[in-house]
Amino acid sequence: MSPGPAGPAAATTATTDGAGTRPTRARRDEPLLSRLRWGAGDAATITRRYLIHLRGAPERAAMALLLPLVFTLLFVYVLGSNMRVPVGGSYVNFLIPGMLAQMTVFGIAASASAVADDRDKGITDRLRSLPMSRTGVPVGQSLAESLGGLITLLVMAGCGLLVGWRPGSSVTHVVAGIALLLFARYAFSWLGMWLGLVLPSRSATDLIGMLTFPLTMVSNIFVPSDGLPAGLRLTAEWNPVSAVVSAVRELFGNPVSRSTDAAWPIVHPVAATLGWSLLLLAVFGPLAVSAFRSPKH
């Protein structure tokens, strides 16, 4: 068989060890299924690497477990002590689904921080130099972040159960709600990865966590949006976070405060959440992959 073409377009596809030739990366001219298989393998490797790194950093794991507990106790017993739900029912049942949705938004800062940390340590440049799929690496990073988010969501849900939160729907709907939260967090993580790659320094990504608070405060997490002033209410109802909150409240069977003239995302929250998530993936997925490919980041 004649050798393949030389040059940058023909990436190395094999390495030689004592046992012979072992393939390491699919060539660009190989069939699509073969390239997808290699990309999936690289994504699984990166996911495993991030999870091993998390196990080796117990302080990060402890913070991921402690943060939901602190938030639950703070907002339930301090903010919620004098709060009432306009549609009736327990404020705890109104609040906990909103706080679960808030954890999905925090995935922006978490993924941005992890990616920026790798970039500043030179790990991103090392991954670029390896014969790996340029799409598989960010996919693996986003999957690892989503798995970490699942742990956070389960811990916060457990804390909610301890303080009196009870879903009022079937197990199927509860599972669907958790799946929707994970999908939303996965979509938000791509925005975080892009920011982590394009911002100039690791310290700049620390500001993202502060900027996500206005995004969550101008929503229906803590209070119903229909009680806000007109301009602020419109902003809150078209806030993607409000759609996620309303969707999980609906799926969990918890109190949903919704006026007859509410905006479309509040009236159809599940469809709106899926739409916002797909839009985030369509926009920031290619941008994050492009930023990873670019040597200037």
Summary of the structure (lengths in Angstrom):
residues: 297
radius of gyration: 21.8
end to end distance: 39.1
largest distance: 78.0
contacts: 947
relative contact order: 0.13
helix: 70%
strand: 3%
